[in-house]
Amino acid sequence: VHLRSPSPLANASIISKVFFIWPSDLMVKKAKLTSEESLPDIIEADTSTFNLRTFQEMWDSEKERAGEVMKKYHLDAKISSIIPPSPPKEAHPNLSRAIVKHFMSRLWFVQLCMFISSVGKLVQAYALGCLLQSIETRDGNSIRWAGLLSLSGIVSITSLHHAFFFAWHKG
């Protein structure tokens, strides 16, 4: 039995995760690989067993939510003397609703990363304009504006990279 090495993501440091250094060994190794068995193992959160369990919990929660809405509908129908219309749409389980709810509750920080990236891009645009103006007027602030332009670019690309990685990683 061939045991695979652990996933580089599982043992990566915070710095390695922030700057996406952790996959570099995997990329170097991939160039030399001759078989799939040489690849490291995947983390538990990426296994089909884990994802099936998560999906089943998500779906059971949605069915329970819809059941509660249906119970309320039937209770209201018994109490009122008016013939009720058909049950509301919310009384039926909806897979799309369950998936969106799950995605937004588990990956809310992706929205934060997208916001930080957008702010970084706005700062880049402003810094670029100020840099060009500083060069034209020769006011001596060109280095500051160039530094801000570079820093905001790093912040923007890093946060955008995290947003895409976690959204893709979740599926």
The 8 nearest C-alpha neighbors of each residue, nearest first, counted from 0:
[[1, 2, 3, 36, 4, 37, 40, 35],
 [0, 2, 3, 36, 37, 4, 40, 39],
 [3, 1, 0, 4, 40, 36, 39, 5],
 [2, 4, 39, 40, 5, 1, 38, 36],
 [3, 5, 39, 40, 6, 2, 38, 37],
 [6, 4, 40, 39, 7, 3, 41, 9],
 [5, 7, 40, 8, 39, 41, 9, 42],
 [8, 6, 9, 10, 21, 11, 5, 22],
 [9, 7, 11, 6, 10, 21, 22, 42],
 [8, 10, 6, 7, 11, 42, 5, 41],
 [9, 11, 8, 7, 12, 6, 5, 21],
 [12, 10, 8, 15, 9, 21, 7, 16],
 [13, 11, 15, 14, 16, 10, 21, 8],
 [12, 14, 16, 15, 17, 11, 18, 19],
 [15, 13, 17, 16, 12, 18, 20, 19],
 [14, 16, 20, 12, 21, 13, 18, 19],
 [15, 17, 19, 13, 14, 18, 12, 11],
 [18, 16, 14, 15, 19, 13, 157, 161],
 [17, 19, 15, 20, 16, 14, 157, 21],
 [20, 18, 16, 15, 21, 17, 22, 23],
 [19, 21, 15, 18, 23, 22, 16, 14],
 [20, 22, 15, 19, 23, 11, 7, 8],
 [23, 21, 25, 24, 20, 26, 19, 7],
 [22, 24, 26, 25, 21, 20, 27, 19],
 [25, 23, 27, 26, 22, 28, 21, 7],
 [24, 26, 28, 22, 23, 27, 29, 7],
 [27, 25, 29, 23, 28, 24, 22, 30],
 [28, 26, 24, 29, 25, 30, 23, 31],
 [27, 29, 25, 31, 26, 30, 24, 32],
 [30, 28, 32, 26, 31, 27, 25, 38],
 [29, 31, 28, 27, 32, 26, 33, 25],
 [30, 32, 29, 28, 33, 27, 26, 34],
 [33, 31, 29, 34, 30, 28, 37, 35],
 [32, 34, 31, 35, 37, 29, 30, 36],
 [35, 33, 36, 37, 32, 38, 29, 31],
 [34, 36, 37, 38, 33, 32, 39, 29],
 [37, 35, 34, 38, 3, 1, 39, 2],
 [36, 38, 35, 34, 32, 39, 3, 33],
 [39, 37, 36, 35, 40, 3, 4, 29],
 [40, 38, 4, 3, 6, 5, 41, 37],
 [39, 41, 5, 6, 3, 4, 38, 42],
 [42, 40, 6, 45, 43, 39, 46, 5],
 [41, 43, 44, 45, 6, 9, 40, 46],
 [42, 44, 45, 46, 41, 49, 48, 47],
 [45, 43, 42, 46, 49, 50, 41, 47],
 [46, 44, 43, 42, 41, 47, 50, 49],
 [47, 45, 48, 43, 49, 44, 50, 42],
 [46, 48, 50, 49, 51, 45, 44, 52],
 [49, 47, 51, 46, 50, 52, 45, 43],
 [50, 48, 52, 46, 47, 51, 44, 53],
 [49, 51, 53, 47, 52, 48, 54, 46],
 [52, 50, 54, 48, 53, 49, 47, 55],
 [51, 53, 55, 49, 50, 54, 56, 48],
 [54, 52, 50, 56, 51, 55, 57, 49],
 [53, 55, 57, 51, 52, 56, 50, 58],
 [54, 56, 58, 52, 57, 53, 51, 59],
 [57, 55, 59, 53, 54, 58, 60, 52],
 [56, 58, 54, 60, 55, 59, 53, 97],
 [57, 59, 61, 55, 60, 56, 54, 62],
 [60, 58, 62, 56, 61, 57, 55, 63],
 [59, 61, 63, 57, 58, 62, 56, 64],
 [62, 60, 64, 58, 63, 59, 97, 92],
 [63, 61, 59, 65, 92, 64, 60, 66],
 [62, 64, 66, 60, 61, 65, 59, 67],
 [65, 63, 61, 67, 66, 62, 60, 68],
 [64, 66, 90, 68, 62, 92, 91, 67],
 [67, 65, 63, 69, 68, 64, 62, 70],
 [66, 68, 70, 64, 65, 69, 71, 63],
 [67, 69, 90, 65, 71, 66, 70, 72],
 [68, 70, 90, 72, 66, 71, 67, 65],
 [71, 69, 67, 73, 72, 68, 74, 66],
 [70, 72, 74, 68, 69, 73, 75, 67],
 [71, 73, 69, 75, 70, 74, 76, 68],
 [74, 72, 76, 70, 75, 71, 69, 77],
 [73, 75, 71, 77, 76, 72, 70, 78],
 [74, 76, 78, 72, 73, 77, 71, 79],
 [75, 77, 73, 74, 79, 78, 83, 72],
 [78, 76, 74, 75, 79, 73, 80, 72],
 [77, 79, 75, 76, 74, 80, 73, 81],
 [80, 78, 81, 76, 77, 75, 82, 83],
 [79, 81, 82, 78, 77, 76, 83, 75],
 [82, 80, 79, 83, 76, 78, 77, 84],
 [81, 83, 80, 84, 76, 79, 77, 85],
 [84, 82, 81, 76, 85, 86, 79, 75],
 [85, 83, 86, 82, 87, 81, 76, 72],
 [84, 86, 87, 83, 88, 72, 82, 90],
 [87, 85, 90, 84, 88, 72, 69, 89],
 [88, 86, 89, 90, 85, 91, 72, 69],
 [87, 89, 90, 91, 86, 92, 93, 85],
 [88, 90, 87, 91, 65, 68, 92, 93],
 [91, 89, 65, 69, 68, 88, 87, 86],
 [90, 92, 65, 89, 88, 93, 66, 62],
 [93, 91, 62, 65, 61, 94, 90, 89],
 [92, 94, 96, 95, 91, 97, 61, 89],
 [93, 95, 97, 96, 98, 92, 58, 61],
 [96, 94, 98, 97, 93, 99, 100, 92],
 [95, 97, 99, 93, 94, 98, 100, 61],
 [96, 98, 94, 100, 95, 99, 61, 101],
 [97, 99, 101, 95, 100, 96, 102, 94],
 [100, 98, 102, 96, 101, 97, 103, 95],
 [101, 99, 97, 103, 98, 102, 96, 104],
 [100, 102, 98, 104, 99, 103, 105, 97],
 [101, 103, 99, 105, 100, 104, 106, 98],
 [104, 102, 106, 107, 100, 101, 105, 99],
 [103, 105, 101, 102, 106, 107, 100, 99],
 [106, 104, 102, 103, 107, 101, 108, 100],
 [105, 107, 103, 108, 109, 102, 104, 166],
 [106, 108, 103, 109, 110, 104, 105, 111],
 [109, 107, 111, 110, 106, 112, 162, 105],
 [110, 108, 162, 112, 111, 107, 106, 113],
 [111, 109, 113, 108, 112, 107, 114, 162],
 [110, 112, 108, 114, 109, 113, 115, 107],
 [113, 111, 109, 158, 115, 114, 110, 162],
 [112, 114, 110, 116, 111, 115, 159, 117],
 [115, 113, 111, 117, 116, 112, 110, 118],
 [116, 114, 112, 118, 117, 113, 119, 111],
 [115, 117, 155, 119, 113, 114, 118, 158],
 [118, 116, 114, 120, 119, 115, 113, 121],
 [117, 119, 121, 115, 120, 116, 122, 114],
 [120, 118, 155, 151, 116, 122, 117, 121],
 [119, 121, 123, 117, 118, 122, 155, 116],
 [122, 120, 118, 124, 123, 119, 125, 117],
 [121, 123, 125, 119, 120, 124, 126, 118],
 [124, 122, 120, 148, 126, 121, 125, 151],
 [123, 125, 121, 127, 122, 126, 120, 128],
 [124, 126, 122, 128, 127, 123, 129, 121],
 [127, 125, 129, 123, 148, 128, 144, 124],
 [128, 126, 130, 124, 129, 125, 123, 131],
 [129, 127, 125, 131, 126, 130, 132, 124],
 [128, 130, 132, 126, 127, 131, 133, 125],
 [131, 129, 133, 127, 144, 132, 141, 128],
 [130, 132, 134, 128, 133, 129, 127, 135],
 [131, 133, 129, 135, 130, 134, 136, 128],
 [134, 132, 130, 136, 131, 135, 141, 137],
 [135, 133, 137, 131, 132, 136, 141, 130],
 [134, 136, 132, 133, 137, 131, 138, 130],
 [135, 137, 133, 138, 134, 132, 139, 131],
 [138, 136, 134, 133, 139, 135, 140, 141],
 [137, 139, 136, 133, 140, 134, 141, 135],
 [138, 140, 137, 141, 133, 142, 134, 136],
 [141, 139, 143, 142, 138, 133, 144, 130],
 [140, 142, 144, 130, 143, 133, 139, 145],
 [143, 141, 145, 144, 140, 146, 139, 130],
 [144, 142, 146, 140, 145, 141, 147, 130],
 [143, 145, 147, 130, 141, 146, 126, 142],
 [146, 144, 148, 142, 143, 147, 141, 149],
 [145, 147, 143, 149, 148, 144, 142, 150],
 [148, 146, 150, 144, 149, 145, 151, 143],
 [147, 149, 145, 123, 146, 126, 151, 150],
 [150, 148, 152, 146, 147, 151, 145, 153],
 [151, 149, 147, 153, 152, 148, 146, 154],
 [150, 152, 119, 154, 148, 153, 149, 123],
 [153, 151, 149, 155, 150, 154, 156, 148],
 [152, 154, 150, 156, 151, 155, 157, 149],
 [155, 153, 151, 157, 152, 156, 158, 119],
 [156, 154, 116, 119, 152, 158, 153, 157],
 [155, 157, 159, 153, 158, 154, 160, 152],
 [158, 156, 160, 154, 159, 155, 153, 161],
 [157, 159, 112, 161, 160, 155, 116, 156],
 [160, 158, 162, 156, 161, 157, 116, 113],
 [159, 161, 157, 163, 158, 162, 156, 164],
 [162, 160, 164, 158, 159, 163, 165, 157],
 [161, 163, 109, 159, 160, 112, 164, 165],
 [164, 162, 166, 160, 161, 165, 167, 159],
 [163, 165, 161, 167, 166, 162, 168, 160],
 [164, 166, 168, 167, 162, 163, 161, 169],
 [165, 167, 163, 169, 168, 164, 162, 170],
 [168, 166, 170, 164, 169, 165, 163, 162],
 [167, 169, 165, 170, 166, 164, 45, 163],
 [170, 168, 166, 167, 165, 102, 106, 45],
 [169, 167, 168, 166, 165, 102, 45, 164]]
